[in-house]
Amino acid sequence: MKLENKQDIILNGSIYKAIFYLAAPITFNNFIQTLYNLVDSFFIGKIGSVEFAATTFVWPINFLYIAIGMGISVAATAIISQLLGANEKHEANTYASQLIMLSLVSSIILMLIGLLVSELIIKAMGADDKLLYFGTLYLRLTLLDLPFSFYFFVFNAIMNSQGNSIVPTILSAISAVINCILDPILMFNFNMGVGGAAIATVISKVLLAIAGGIYLYKGKTIIKPCFKNFRFNKEIIIKSLKIAIPSSIGQAGSSIGFIVLNAFIVSYGTATMAAYGMVNRITALISQPAMGISSAIVSICGQNLGAKNYKRAIDSFKKSVILSSTIGTIGCIFLIWQRVNIINFFMQSKDDIEVINQGITYLLYVSISTPLMCIFSSFQGLFQGAGQTKYAMSMEISRLWFVRLPMILFFKYFTNIGSIGIWIAMSFSNLVICVYGYILYKRGNWLNNLIR
């Protein structure tokens, strides 16, 4: 389907059809990325629970750096989709060029900082011995892909904002296949272990960014960035940062919250940390359709708000809630039904019985709140599409800092239920934040101060 036809569907056609056209490739892409993480988990799980726990332990630190790139990506999607909805293509091209360069400069700075302070941060979180060694090794190697990941974030935003979610999906699929092939070769054939998994990730991300760059200049795309005589435009950068910074703060605040959360989880033992990481990767697979719908809503709401079709933007959000919560409920039932078989499949080291038992328990608790996570994603998509990332930020931060972590502290120091307190807090915080999101939505302030 031509891009112009997709844009017409977004602005005038069936809302369900628009959601499907955008969300289906994004969902498939998300599945691929989650499967790619599960492949890493599958092979690392064969090495041992300490190595598995180490990769889980450092994930929030890595995500803290990635949060900046994701914030720029959100700004790109919101701004460019609204500009396209307002039929201002030349200005959209200008914004795309500025945002690409902003992402590259920021990623290189963050990569260098990360390489210097990684071990200090991991040690400060309470890791020592093998957990410290494997965590530092894995984190430092994966930080090398930041410039390439940041570039692809913006490329993905440029494609999605114009309704072209198929190309990023195809490129990501190829990258994931490359990673899956390289993982066992580097980890086992070359005896590189955890380091091999990280290097495989870096190689696949480099190739992904190169492919995205080639398509952006030679492929069929409405947006064509130009870097001839490039200079940063202060006005554009400030406007972009007003959207990017709250999103990045929300993501970073969430990531720091997970760092603190990991410190509490690891205090219960390596088995609890391994179980936590394993289940999160499994449930991420089920939540991908909702994430795809959320990403689609950013573009659909953005373009319709840019065209000043406010009713259609709101209708799109409501339909996304119906779709995502239905999918989440089906996923919830499946996870609860098959939880024992699922955990036994992904934890191949049968010596780690405690990891398996805790994983089964956590999967039960977190599955119950899966539909709520799907609704949370729809709220995020609506607020981001409107360019009101401060609301998305407040939801991200509140969920962890004002609900989840205080509950975990309470259960740890005032009860004797052990790690189950973590699992209860994880689920209940999703309910509270959905109620908060509904309050923000009903107030209607997110419709103020639109970009166009």
N, C-alpha and C positions, 0 to 999 in steps of 0.2 A: 504493500500500500504506500502511495506517495505521501510525503510529509505534509503536503498541503491538505490532503484528505484527512489525515489524522488530526490536524489542527481544527478542521471543520467539525469533526466528530466531538472533539474536546469542547468546542464552543457552542455547537448546535445539535449534535446528535444524541443518541441514547446515552444516558449517564452510565448505565451498567456496561454498555458496549465500550465507552471511553475508558472506564476503569479496567475492563478486561484487556483491551489493547495495550495499555500501558503496564498494568500490574502483572500480566502473565509472563512477559519476558523478564521483568525485574524479579519476580518470584523465582523463576527458574534460575536466574543469576544468583539470587540469594541462597537457593538450595545448593548450587554448585559451590559457592564459597563456604557454606556450612559443612558440606560433605568434604570439602578440601581440609577444613579444620578437623573433621572427624577422622579423615585418613591420617593426618598427623597424629591424632590421639590414638588411633588404632596401632600404628607402628611404634609410637613412643610407649604405649601401654605394654608392648611386648618386651621392652627393655626392663621396666620396673616401675614401682609406684613412686619412688623418690624423683625420678626423671619426669614422670607424668605430673607430679605435684609441682615441680619447679616451673614447668611451662605455664601451669595455671597460676602460680604465685606471681609471676612477673607480667601476666597479661594486662592487668590494670595500668601498670607503668607504661607499657607500650601504647595502650589506648590513650593515656594522658597526652602523649605526643600527637597521636593520630587525631585527637579531638580538635586540634587547631585546623587541620586539613578538612575535617568534616564540617567545621563551622564555615569555612570558605565555600565549601561545596553547597551547603544549604543556602548561603547568600547568593551563589550563582544561580541555583535553581529558581529561587523566589524572584530575583530581579529579572533574569532573562525571560522567564515564563510570563511575567507581567508585562514586560516590554513587547514580547511577541503578541500577547493578547491585545495590546494597544497598537499593534502594527508599526512598531518603531524598531525595525530590523537593524538599521545602521547603528543606533545607540546600543543595541544588544551585542553587536559585534565588538564595539569598543569596550563594553563591560567585560566580555569574554576574554579579551586580550589582557586587560588589567588584572583580572582575577587569576589567570594562568600564571603570570609573572609573580603576583603576590604569593601564590601557593608555593612556587619553586624557591623563592628567596627564604620564606619562613621555614620550609622543610629542611633546607640545608643548615640553617642556624640551629634548629631543634635537634637535628641528627648529631651535630658536633657536640652540643651540650649533653645530649643523652649518652654518647660514648664516654664522656669524661666522668659523669656522676652516677652511672648505672649501679656499680657495685656498692657505693655509699648508700644509695636509696634502698637497695635490697637488704643490706645489712641493718639499716635503721628500721626496717619492717620486721625484724626479728629472725631473719634467715641466717643459718650458719652451716658449716660443714658442706655436705654434698648439695643441700638445697641452695646454698649460696653460690657454690661453684657452677652448678648446672643452670641456675637461674640467670646468673651474670653472663655466662657464655651464650645462652639462647637469646637474651635480650639484646646484647651488643650486636650480634649478627643480624637480627631482624631489623634493628634500627637503620641498617644500611639501605633498606628499601624505601625509606621515608620520601625522598624526592620523587621517586617513581610512583609511589602510592598517592601522594598529594596531587601529582599531575593527573593521574587517572580519575581521582575524585572529581576534579573540575571537568575533565572530559566527559565523565558520566553525567554530571549535572547539565552540561551543555546539550548533550543528546536527549536526556529525559525532558528537559524544559521545552523542547520542540516536538515531543511525542515520539522520539526515536529511541525506544528502550531495547530494540532487538540487537543492534550492533554491539553495545557494551556487553550484552549477554553472551553473544558469540565469542567475543574476544576473551571474556572472563572464563568461559567454558574451556577454551583452548589453553589458557594459562593454568587452570585447575588440573587439566589432564597432564600437562607438563610437570606440575608439582607432584602429582600422584606417581608419575613414572620415576621422577628423580628421588623421591623420598626413600624408598627401600634401597635404591642403588647407592646413594650417598651414606645412608645410615648403617647398612649392613655389608654391602659389597666392599665399600671403602672404609668400613669400620669407624665412621665419624659420629655415630650415635645422635644425641640431641643436636649437636652442631650441624650434622647433615640435614636434619629437618629444617633448620633455620636457613641454611644456604640454599636449599631447594626452593624455599619461599622467596628468597631474594631474587634468584634467577628468574622465576616465573613472573615476578612483579616487574622486573626490568623489561622482559619481552612484552608484557602486557602494555606498559607505557609506550614503548616504541611503536607497537601496532596501533594504539590509540592516536598517537601523533601523526602517523601516516594517513590514517582515515580522515582525521580532521582537516587535512590539507588537500587530499585527493579524492575523498569520498563524497557522497551525496548528503550534504548537510546545509541547512539554512544559515547557520552561524559559521562565519569564516574569519577567525581572528587574524589580525595583521600586526607584525612586530617590526615593520620597517620604520626606522627613526623613532623607535619606541621610547616613551617617557612615562613615568608614573603620573597619573592625573590625580591631584590631591583631592578634588571634589568627589571623584568616583571612588577612590580608596576610602575616604571618610564615610560615604554613604554605604559602601559595601561592609565596612567594619562595624557599622551600627547594627547590621543584621548578623554578621559573622561572629562578632564578639560574644553576644549573649548565648548564641548557639554553642560556641566553643567553651564558654564558661560552664554552661549546662553539662556538656559532655565531659569537660575536665573535672568539674565538681563531682559528677557521677563517678568518674574514674578514681579520683582521690578517695571518694567514699568507698569504692571497692578495694582500694589499697588498705584502708583502715579495716574494712570488713575482712579482708584476707588475713590481716594480723590477728584478728579475733578467731577466725576459722583455724589457722595454723596452730593456735594455742591449744586446740583440742586434739592435735596430732596430725601427722602426715596423711593418715588414712582418711580423715575427714576432709582435708584439702583436696585429695585425689577424687573422692566421691563428689564433692562440690563441682570440681572442674568437669568431670565426666558428664554429670547430669545436665549442667548448663549447656554443654555442646549438643547434647541429645535434644533438649527442649528447644534449642535454637532452630533445629530443623523443622519442628512443628510450627513455630511462630513465623516462619519465612513468608507464607502467603499474606499474613497480616502486615508484615513489613513491606511487602511488595505493593499492597493496596495503599499503605501509608505514603510510600514514595510516589505512587500514581496520583494521589490526592494533592500532593504538593504542587504538581504541574497543572492538574485540572483546576484546582482552586485558584492557583496563581494566574493562569490565563484568563479565567472567567472574571476574577476580580480586576485584572488589568483592563478587561473589556467592559467593566462596570456592571456585570451580570451577577449581582450579589445573591439573588435567590437561587440561581443554578449552582453557585459555589456551595451554598448551605445544603442544598439537596444532595450534592455529590458527597459531602461529608456524612450526612445521615445514612445514605446507602452504603457507604464504606463501613460504617459501624455495624450494620446488619450483616454484611458479607463477612467481615473479619471475625466478628464474635461467633457466627455460625461455624466457621472453619475452626476457630479455637475450641469450641465445645466438642466437635468431632475429634480433634486432636487430643483433648483432655481424656475422653472416654478410652481412646486407643492406648494412650500411655499408661493409664491406670490398669487396664486389662492385661497389657503385655509387659509390665514393668520388670518382672523377674527375668524374662527372656532377653529383654533389651540390655539390661545391665550386664548379664552374663556374656553377651556377645561382645560388648566393647571392653570388658575387663578380662583380657586373655590370661593374665598371670594369676592362676588359681591359688597361689600361695597367699594372696591378699584377700582373705575371706572378709576381713573387717571393712575393706573398701567396698566390696560387693554388697554387704549388708547395709551399710550406711547409704550407698547409692540407691538401693531399692527404696529405703525409707524416704530419702529426699525427693526422689522422683514422684512418689505418691503425693507429697505435700505440694510440690511446685506445679504438678499437673492440674490441681484443682483451680489454680489461679491463671491458667493459660488463657481462657476467654477474656479475663480482665486485662492481661498484657496486650491482647489484640485491640481492645477498645482504647487503651492508652496510646497505641501506635496511631490510631485514627485521629485522636486529639492532636498529637504531635504533627501529623501531616497537615491538618487544617491550619494550625498556628504558623507553621513554617511557610506554607503557601501564601499566607497573608503577609509574610515578612515580619510577623510579630514573634520573633524568636525569644523575647523575654518571657513569654508565657510558657513556651516549650522548656526554656531554661528553668523556670520555677518548678515545673513538674518534675524534671530530672533531679534537681537538687533536693526538693522536698521529700521525694520518695525514699532517698537514702538517708539524708542527714536528719530529717525531722521525724521519720517514722521507723525505718528499718534498723538503723544503728542504735537509737535509744531502746528499742524493743530487745535487741540482742544483748545490750548491756544489762537490761533488767533481768532477762532470763539467765544470763551468765552468773550474776552476782546475788540474785535474790531467789533463785529456784535451784533445783537439783535435777532438771530434766536433760542436762547435757546438750549435745549438738542438735537435738530436736528443736530447741529454742531458736536456733538459726533458721531452720526450715520453716517454722511457724511465722517468724518475722518476715521472711522473704515473701511468703504468700499474702499475708495480711497487708503489707505495705502496698501491694498492687491494687487492692480494693480501695484503700484510703485515697490513693492518688487518682483513681478514676472518678471518685466523688468530687475531688478538688478540680479536676479537669472539666467536669460538667458545670461546676459553679462558674469557672472562668468563661466557658462557652455561653452560658445563659446571660451573663452580664453584657455581652456584646461589644466590649471595648476592643476586641481584636480587630474589629472593622475600621477602627480609627487609624489615621496616619498611614494609609496604604502607600506603596511606592509610587504608583501612578494613579 
